[in-house]
Amino acid sequence: MASVTFRDETAMGRELGAFSLPGLPERISARELVRLRVREAVARHNAAPSHHFRGLVKPGDAEIDLTVDPVVSFVKLVPLVGG
């Protein structure tokens, strides 16, 4: 089994927070890794709610009406050469 450390950073590389998840398989898909990261962040927030949420996805009951505009856009982040 493997362990992974998730670290949140600013664009300049300053660490905002980190946590580890032990007991993961030695190979895992990126989709599953993101799913675990979001699930763990929400669980940690729910266990000790605070006014400031630092996770990827803020828990809530918001819904999106896909009948109005069924287009969902994602921003692809591309690493810069040398940076």
Rosetta blueprint (number, residue, H / E / L):
1 M L
2 A E
3 S E
4 V E
5 T E
6 F E
7 R E
8 D E
9 E E
10 T L
11 A L
12 M L
13 G L
14 R L
15 E E
16 L E
17 G E
18 A E
19 F E
20 S E
21 L E
22 P E
23 G E
24 L E
25 P L
26 E L
27 R L
28 I L
29 S L
30 A H
31 R H
32 E H
33 L H
34 V H
35 R H
36 L H
37 R H
38 V H
39 R H
40 E H
41 A H
42 V H
43 A H
44 R H
45 H H
46 N H
47 A H
48 A L
49 P L
50 S L
51 H L
52 H L
53 F L
54 R L
55 G L
56 L L
57 V L
58 K L
59 P L
60 G L
61 D L
62 A L
63 E L
64 I L
65 D L
66 L L
67 T L
68 V L
69 D L
70 P L
71 V L
72 V L
73 S L
74 F L
75 V L
76 K L
77 L L
78 V L
79 P L
80 L L
81 V L
82 G L
83 G L
